[in-house]
Each structure stands twice: as C-alpha cells, then as structure tokens.
Amino acid sequence: MRQFTERLLRPLLLAPAFLPLIYIDGLLYPFVAPKTLLFRALGIVALAALFYLALSGRELYWSRLRNKLAWNPLVLLVVAYATSLLGVDFYHSFWSVYDRGDGLLTLTTAVVFFYATLLYANRDFLPRLFKVVAWVATAVSAYVILQWFGNVLGIDFSLVAEAHGRVGGTLGNAAFLAGYLGMTLWATLASAGESRGFWKKVYYGGAGLQFLAIILAATRGTLLALLTVGFFVLLYLALAPLEREASLMGWKGEGKTQRSYRIGLAALLIVAGLFFAFRVPLSTSSFEPVRRVASVSLADPTVSSRMFIWQHTFAEGMKKPFIGYGAENIEMIFDRVYDPGAILEQWFDRTHNAFLDYFVQFGIFGALLYAGLIGALGYTGLALWRMKERFGTFLLLLACTYAIQNFFVFDTAMTLWLLLATLAAALAYAGAQNAAQKELPSALRLRVPAVVSYGIAAAVFILLYPVAIQPLRANLLLAEGYTYHVTDVARAISAFQKGLSLGTYADVEYGYQAYSMYTDNQQNLLAGEARVAAYRYALATLSKNYERYPYDARTATYLTHVLDSAPDGEPVDEAFLRMILARAIELSPKRAQANYILANIPLKKGDLTRDAAERNRYYREAIGILEEYAARVPDFAEPRFIIASLYVVIGDRAAGKRWADEGLPLYKGGTDVARKALRYYIAVEDWPNVRRFLTDIVKDNPTDYPTLYDLAKAELLTGNRERALQIVRELRLKAPGLVETDPVFLKSLAE
C-alpha cells in the first residue's frame, strides 16, 4: 500500500496542471465549476496520501520547513481564516460560488499542494512540472486559435466551444486565459532551454502558439506585463557581458550576439512608437487585440470603470485596513460604491487588481503576504540565476510577469496553484543545488500503528463527499432544471428542490438563476399555472436567501424584481416589498433597479385609476422618488429621461424638457439609456434626437431590424430621404416582409 501511495503522490501533485484542459457541458459554468471541483477533490486525495505516507514512516524533506520562504503560504492562510472569521460571512468566505470557485477552500487546497510538493518533491520535479505545464498550455493555445478561427470564419469545429466576445479557450474567460498563459509562456521557454534538437523546436513552437493565444485573448494587463518584461530582458541582453548573456536565458552561445539583441530592442521601441503615433486610427481596427490596446486611455469606459473601482474600493478597504472584510466579500463593497454613471458592469466580485482584492478581503497583512509569495518566487529565481542555474532566469521572469499582470486582472485557482506549485518546486530545486547542504530526506519518521494511518487518511478522504460530490450533484440538478425551466416547469422545479435539499453552498446560485429564468423567460413565455408555479419557486428561493444573506444587495434586488413581476392574481404584500426595497437601496443606494421598482409602486396604482387627478397624484409620487434617486446619481442620464417622460404623461412639458435637457449632456451611450431617452423624444416629436438615439441603438444591436426600420422613418422625418431608402433596401434583403408592414411610410417615401 505504501509503495502504491508513493507512486500515486507524484502524479497527484502534477494533476492540477491538466485542469485547464477540463470543461464539461451539462454543468452550470462549464469552464470554471469542473476545474474548481476537481481541484478541491485532488487536494483532498493528495492530503490523504501525504498523511498516510508521513504517518507510515516515509522519509520526507522536513528540513525544508526551516526555510522562511516556506512559511509564507501558511501564514497567509492563517490570516485569511482569521480575517474571514471576523468578516461578513465565514460560510460564504469558505465556499465561494460556482462562477468564481475561489474562497478559503480553494486557497486551502492550493496551500496543501504547496506543502505536499515541498515535502515530497525532489530536484527533478521542477523541470517535470514545467514540461507538463508547457504541453497543457500549448494544447490550450491550439484550442484558442481554433476557437478564434471558428469565430472569424463562421466554422463550427467539433469539441470547440463558440466564443461569445473575446476568446476564452478552455478557461472560458479571456482574462483567465491570458493570465494563465502569461505564466506558462516562461515555463515553456524554460523547457525549451533544457531540451535539444527536435524537442527544443517543439517547445519553442509551443511558446509561439501561447504568445499568439495571448494576443488573441486581447487582455491588456497580460500584454502590458509581457511587453514590460520583454523590454527589460532585451535591454539586459543588449548590455550584459556575453558570458552572462548565455547564462541568463539558458542558451549556450548559439550564435546569439549583443548586436541582434540591440536590433531587437530598437525594433521594439520603433514599433511601440509607431503604434502610439497611429493609436487613434488603430483604435477602430477590426482586429480586437489591436483595437483594445490602441483604445487605452483614461477616457476609455473600461479604464475609467477600473479607476473608479480601485479608488472607491481602496477607500472602503481603508475603513478596515487590518482585518479586512473576509474572503469573497468584495461584491458587498462594490455594491456600496456602485455608480451607474461611472461603471459599465452591473455586478462586480473582483476589483481587477489582485493585490487590491487581497487587501480588501484580508487586510494589509494579507496583501503583503500575497506580494511576498510572488517575491519569494522571484527571490528564489534570482538566487538560482546567481548560481548560473538556467531555471533561475525563467522563475524570475515568471514572477515578474505574474506580478505585473495581476495588477490589472484577478487571480484564479489555476494561476494561484501554478504560482505556489512553482514556488515549492523551485525551493526543492534550489535546495538540491546547494552542495554544502547536501539535502536529503529527513531521518525523522512518524511511526504510528497502521490502523491509525489508515484511519486518518480515510477520514481526510471522506471530505470528498461534502467538498466535491454534493456540490457536483447540486450543480447537475441546477443545470437540469435550467434545461426544462420553460418546456417542463414541474420537472425543473423538482430538480431545483432536490438540488437545494442537498444543503450546499449552491443556494446563492440557485437564487440568482431563479431570478434570471423567471424575469428573462418564464414571465413572458409561460401562462396560467405554469407561470404561477415558476413565480412561486423564484419567490420562495430568493426569500430564503434574503434571510440567509442579509448583506447581499443582489439577492435583495432580484427579489424585488420578482415581486414586481408577479402574475395577475398573485398577492403581493406592499409592506414586504417596500421593506426589501429599503434594504436593497441601503446596500446599494445608487443602483437603478430597486429605485425604479420603488417608483413603480405608485405608477401601477396610477395606471389602474380612471380619475385623472388621482392618476397624476400617483405619478407625481413616483416622480418624487425618481428625483431623489437622480440627485444621488448626478452623472447618470437615464433617470432624467424617465422623469422627463413621466412629466409629459401628466401634461407638464416644460418640466419634462428641463429634465431631458439635463440628461442629454450626461448621455454616454448604452442601449437601455437610449431607449429611455427615445421614449421621451418620440412623445415630444423631436425627430433629430429620435434619429440620434435610434442610430445608437442600431449601432449596438445591428440585427435589431424593427429598430432599424424605425430609424428609416426618423431619417425621412429629418429630411434624409436617401438614407431612409438605403435602409429600406437593406431591410428587404435582411428582413423580407418587414418594410411592407407600414404601407403609409412606404407611400411617403415614394412621394
């Protein structure tokens, strides 16, 4: 048994390297959830194996624990648990959610792998780790390239998922993908430096594929990191002594000279200069990586959103600089500072800065310890470089790339594991290089009765059930219910209830999905008892989560929306609705949805009355609510256009114009805001502005042919007959029969 476990542990320690290849259809979040669940399961198996080996007398490298660099992960883990115990909700901090897969449990698993590798790995583990990572990353990159070609050429490659937006490969997210490949690139180059002949070319080819995949992912943080690191590498190679040059990159004088590096450095500077000089025309390029990089500026909506988030979440973090808010509670901070006039995204659970994430969650000590992990890898790489060990250079470059890119993106389980596994393997490798130390497995042996070692290993192994098996079942049941939520509501609800009965951390996701399914589909596609059943399930699930997670603005907001969309005949307790709305607004005061639903209460009453004076009274009550909200969001155009439309309804056009004129200079684009503005300008027959907002809507939604037809009418009303005719000709080809639905317009166009 012991020999079998010894043979098993090494592949177990390398197994997470294969997880980036794993994605499973039939699960919710098929690119993230399977990786997380398998990663946690592998960690439990590795821990059970390590316990068994240690307790059965297997010699391990206990002396490595004397190295202070090896203490950092454990101290970080202790700080993370302590701050989460003092934080908002330890349960949520521990488990996280499906679409993120982080939390204390994942951090614990990564630390388990670190110490298992540190205690067990020998000198050969680092090169083996890098080779496995190189092959996996190359396979991921080939997948990404196929995915990109499929997107561009409209080809459906078997087993290759369709990309929605930027390519995310087998990691499902462009930022996740680029952050991962930004690390694996150096591991692949290190493997190339250790190889000869044909295999050297293979590894260099793999590195080329990975670099191409990074470009296609169009993640500016990783591109900036590689550009920065690459510049300093070329600068060093151009200035370093020739003998140092070969040592730096692991080459043995293969005809490489300082002159070639100087030419490369000059070329890099020239290309960067030309790119900057032509940045404006390049910002409209059809090639997304070029367009995204060229569009970087403080005025760019994505950049300005990031700056806003960094500024305000840091300010919130400074309110608890030492204890933080606990793991997975960044979303609560974001909800508190959210401003729709400054941020594009509706919901955020990361700041797009890993260092800031650690600071907000675990306080200043957590952020420093996280930075210390990266510093430890860089320090180890530098020490090996000074010893003229080839891996040292690539460890240093990997650490630098990781540090720079994580200032602009967020960490994932795969990149955190790779950081810690590389650090542990590097410490093992460095220990073996020190001839004076003569590192050997420690003679210390922990001998206990066999039944005890088996029992402890089995106890650890049993953790697979609550940690991996039950969450997997809950995910499968949620996915099953989602499949049938319109076609067979009874079956869907049965699956949902069975999944919730498992008592896992999936209850948050069940609530979010219940809201999405009901408001997006079921309330419009279902009728009668089926719609009522769907509504009652969504209401019950979100109500339970509302009580369980009182700090979650998202759950409160979703619950109010479901109540506001109740089927006819289903009673809605107005006092209960107002109570939930009060909490939602308290948790996220500038978020529009809850404020609009609060205004919708008197609006619905106004629509039900036939008395004009009473209707206007209700409408003015709603306007008052919206005016209070507009005062809280002085840079947000949308509520101003809504208020303007309501004033027109009650006959006060002067007040409506005043609010619309206030909203117009605040307009920054966006289909939702444009539609709100459109409603007002159609009501007052301001055709030039109608044309403007219809143009924006069509630009964002080019296949919205009914709106494009409306644009043709607006073009005619503003005197642009040629453009109206052009649109009609286009619609005859793309949407046959649509233009014939309005013969009056066609007659006017022909006159």
Secondary structure by P-SEA (a helix, b strand, c coil): caaaaaaaaaaaaaccccccccccccccccccaaaaaaaaaaaaaaaaaaaaaaaaccccccccccccccaaaaaaaaaaaaaaaacccccccccccccccccaaaaaaaaaaaaaaaaccccaaaaaaaaaaaaaaaaaaaaaaaaaaaaaaccccccccccccccccccccaaaaaaaaaaaaaaaaaaaaacccaaaaaaaaaaaaaaaaaaaaccaaaaaaaaaaaaaaaaaaacccaaaaaaaaccccccccaaaaaaaaaaaaaaaaaaaaacccccccccaaaaaaaacccccaaaaaaaaaaaaaaaaaaacccccccccaaaaaaaaaccccccccccccccccaaaaaaaaccaaaaaaaaaaaaaaaaaaaaaaaacccaaaaaaaaaaaaaaaaacbbbcaaaaaaaaaaaaaaaaaaaaaccccccccccccccccaaaaaaaaaaaaaccccccaaaaaaaaaaaaaaacccccaaaaaaaaaaaaaccccaaaaaaaaaaaaaccccccccccaaaaaaaaaaaaaaaaaaaaccccaaaaaaaaaaaaaccccccccaaaaaaaaaaaaaacccccaaaaaaaaaaaaaaaacccaaaaaaaaaaaaaaaaaaaaaccccaaaaaaaaaaaaaacaaaaaaaaaaaacccccccaaaaaaaaaaaaaacaaaaaaaaaaaaaaacccaaaaaaaaaaaaaaacaaaaaaaaaaaaaacccccccccaaaaaaaac
